[in-house]
Amino acid sequence: MRIPRLAEFGDDPGMHVYAPAEVSDFLASRERQYQETANPAFVWLAYGYCRTSGVPLPLWVLEYLDRCYENIEHAVFRYEAKGEPAASITASIGAIFGFKPGRGRGNWVSQISGTMSAIVQNKLFRRGDRHRSSGLGPGKMLEIGDEMLSLESQYGGRRKLVAETTAEKYGFSNTTARKARAAAVKRRQMSGCA
């Protein structure tokens, strides 16, 4: 029986490589998404997964990185040989990495930031740290939410006033206060206390 492993730098692109099921499933889904959408963000997701998990990079990621290297080499050659300004390399960095040019939702910056934001939110949600951006753990958010619910009953259900007062008291935004309240309401509904 062969020991499962992924491709390593220098492997022949045509060779068959074995991988553990969960790793290969994740990487196969990212490869499929990349092939279907041509969005390099999926390559970077696979790259990040491999780097943080200690898994060697699969061949398709290495091939993408090789293409990026060739594109960078070509851009630098143009800069040096043809006397193009150095800013042309910076301006073409999105194309070098295979992202769509332009502005708005489809450009490479929004693709990366949207994807990375989704990854971060997903990881925080899985760990129970959905409210980490406010500097508060989930337990503190629920505690604040419970406090808000009791204040609402005292002030006749004036949610906006309670949210503003709570936000001012703890030094965060009204939105964070409303999220704390919503988390407490949800917990009460799930436990049957509502």
C-alpha positions as CSV (number, residue, x, y, z in Angstrom):
1,M,0.0,0.0,0.0
2,R,1.3,3.4,-0.9
3,I,1.7,6.2,1.6
4,P,-0.7,9.0,0.7
5,R,1.0,12.2,-0.4
6,L,0.4,15.2,-2.6
7,A,2.6,16.5,-5.4
8,E,5.9,18.2,-4.5
9,F,7.8,20.8,-6.4
10,G,9.6,19.2,-9.3
11,D,7.2,16.3,-9.7
12,D,6.2,15.3,-13.2
13,P,2.8,16.9,-14.0
14,G,1.6,13.7,-15.6
15,M,2.3,11.4,-12.6
16,H,-0.5,10.1,-10.5
17,V,-0.4,11.3,-6.9
18,Y,-2.3,9.9,-3.9
19,A,-3.8,12.0,-1.1
20,P,-5.9,11.5,2.0
21,A,-9.7,11.7,1.2
22,E,-10.6,14.9,3.0
23,V,-7.6,16.8,1.7
24,S,-8.1,15.6,-1.9
25,D,-11.9,16.4,-1.7
26,F,-11.2,19.9,-0.5
27,L,-8.5,20.5,-3.1
28,A,-10.6,18.8,-5.9
29,S,-13.5,21.1,-5.2
30,R,-11.2,24.2,-5.3
31,E,-9.7,22.9,-8.6
32,R,-13.1,22.4,-10.0
33,Q,-14.3,25.9,-9.0
34,Y,-11.1,27.4,-10.5
35,Q,-11.7,25.5,-13.8
36,E,-15.4,26.5,-13.9
37,T,-14.9,30.2,-13.0
38,A,-11.3,30.9,-14.0
39,N,-11.1,32.8,-10.7
40,P,-7.6,32.5,-9.2
41,A,-9.0,33.2,-5.8
42,F,-9.8,29.4,-5.6
43,V,-6.1,28.6,-6.3
44,W,-5.1,30.9,-3.5
45,L,-7.6,29.2,-1.2
46,A,-6.0,25.9,-2.0
47,Y,-2.6,27.4,-1.5
48,G,-3.5,28.8,1.9
49,Y,-5.1,25.6,3.0
50,C,-2.0,23.6,2.0
51,R,0.4,26.1,3.7
52,T,-1.6,26.3,7.0
53,S,-2.2,22.5,7.1
54,G,1.4,21.5,6.2
55,V,0.2,19.7,3.1
56,P,2.4,19.9,0.0
57,L,1.0,21.9,-2.9
58,P,-0.9,20.0,-5.6
59,L,0.4,20.2,-9.2
60,W,-2.4,22.4,-10.5
61,V,-1.5,25.0,-7.9
62,L,2.2,24.8,-8.8
63,E,1.3,25.1,-12.5
64,Y,-0.7,28.3,-11.7
65,L,2.3,29.7,-9.7
66,D,4.6,28.8,-12.6
67,R,2.4,30.8,-15.0
68,C,2.4,33.7,-12.5
69,Y,6.2,33.5,-12.4
70,E,6.4,33.5,-16.2
71,N,4.0,36.5,-16.4
72,I,6.1,38.4,-13.8
73,E,9.3,37.5,-15.7
74,H,7.8,38.8,-18.9
75,A,6.6,42.0,-17.3
76,V,10.1,42.7,-15.9
77,F,11.7,41.8,-19.2
78,R,9.4,44.4,-20.9
79,Y,10.3,46.9,-18.3
80,E,14.0,46.4,-18.7
81,A,14.3,45.7,-22.4
82,K,11.7,48.1,-23.8
83,G,12.1,50.8,-21.3
84,E,8.5,50.7,-20.1
85,P,8.0,52.5,-16.8
86,A,8.2,50.4,-13.6
87,A,4.6,51.4,-12.9
88,S,3.5,49.2,-15.8
89,I,4.5,46.2,-13.7
90,T,2.4,47.4,-10.8
91,A,-0.5,48.3,-13.0
92,S,-0.6,44.8,-14.6
93,I,-0.3,42.9,-11.3
94,G,-3.9,41.7,-11.5
95,A,-3.4,40.3,-15.0
96,I,-0.1,38.7,-14.0
97,F,-2.0,36.7,-11.3
98,G,-4.9,35.9,-13.7
99,F,-7.5,38.2,-12.2
100,K,-10.0,40.1,-14.3
101,P,-9.1,43.8,-14.9
102,G,-11.5,46.6,-14.2
103,R,-13.4,48.2,-11.4
104,G,-16.4,47.1,-9.3
105,R,-17.6,43.7,-8.3
106,G,-15.7,41.7,-10.9
107,N,-12.2,43.1,-10.5
108,W,-9.4,41.2,-8.9
109,V,-9.2,43.2,-5.7
110,S,-12.9,42.7,-5.0
111,Q,-12.6,39.0,-5.9
112,I,-9.7,38.5,-3.4
113,S,-11.2,40.7,-0.7
114,G,-14.6,39.1,-1.0
115,T,-13.2,35.6,-1.0
116,M,-10.8,36.3,1.9
117,S,-13.6,38.0,3.9
118,A,-15.8,34.9,3.4
119,I,-13.0,32.7,4.5
120,V,-12.3,34.7,7.7
121,Q,-15.9,34.9,8.6
122,N,-16.4,31.2,8.0
123,K,-13.4,30.4,10.2
124,L,-14.5,32.7,13.0
125,F,-18.1,31.4,12.8
126,R,-16.8,27.8,13.1
127,R,-14.7,28.7,16.1
128,G,-17.7,30.6,17.7
129,D,-15.9,33.9,17.3
130,R,-18.4,35.6,14.9
131,H,-18.1,38.9,16.8
132,R,-14.3,38.9,17.0
133,S,-14.1,42.1,14.9
134,S,-15.8,44.0,17.7
135,G,-13.1,42.7,20.1
136,L,-15.7,40.7,22.0
137,G,-15.9,37.0,22.3
138,P,-19.3,35.2,21.8
139,G,-19.8,34.8,25.6
140,K,-19.5,38.5,26.2
141,M,-21.7,39.3,23.2
142,L,-24.5,37.1,24.7
143,E,-24.0,38.7,28.1
144,I,-24.4,42.1,26.7
145,G,-27.4,41.0,24.6
146,D,-29.1,39.6,27.7
147,E,-28.5,42.9,29.5
148,M,-30.1,44.7,26.5
149,L,-33.2,42.5,26.6
150,S,-33.7,43.2,30.3
151,L,-33.2,46.9,29.7
152,E,-35.8,46.8,26.9
153,S,-38.4,45.3,29.3
154,Q,-37.6,48.2,31.7
155,Y,-37.9,50.9,29.1
156,G,-41.0,49.5,27.4
157,G,-39.3,47.9,24.4
158,R,-37.4,50.9,23.1
159,R,-34.8,49.0,21.2
160,K,-33.1,51.9,19.5
161,L,-32.6,53.8,22.8
162,V,-31.3,50.6,24.5
163,A,-28.9,49.9,21.6
164,E,-27.5,53.4,21.6
165,T,-27.1,53.4,25.4
166,T,-25.4,50.0,25.3
167,A,-23.1,51.0,22.5
168,E,-22.1,54.1,24.3
169,K,-21.5,52.2,27.6
170,Y,-19.3,49.6,26.0
171,G,-17.6,51.8,23.4
172,F,-18.7,50.0,20.2
173,S,-21.1,50.7,17.4
174,N,-24.9,50.5,17.4
175,T,-24.7,47.7,14.9
176,T,-22.6,45.6,17.2
177,A,-25.1,46.3,20.0
178,R,-27.9,45.1,17.8
179,K,-25.9,42.0,16.9
180,A,-25.4,41.3,20.6
181,R,-29.2,41.6,21.1
182,A,-29.9,39.4,18.1
183,A,-27.5,36.7,19.4
184,A,-29.2,36.7,22.8
185,V,-32.7,36.5,21.3
186,K,-31.6,33.6,19.1
187,R,-30.1,31.8,22.0
188,R,-33.3,32.2,24.0
189,Q,-35.4,31.0,21.1
190,M,-33.2,27.9,20.7
191,S,-33.3,27.1,24.4
192,G,-37.1,27.7,24.5
193,C,-37.0,30.6,26.9
194,A,-38.5,33.1,24.5
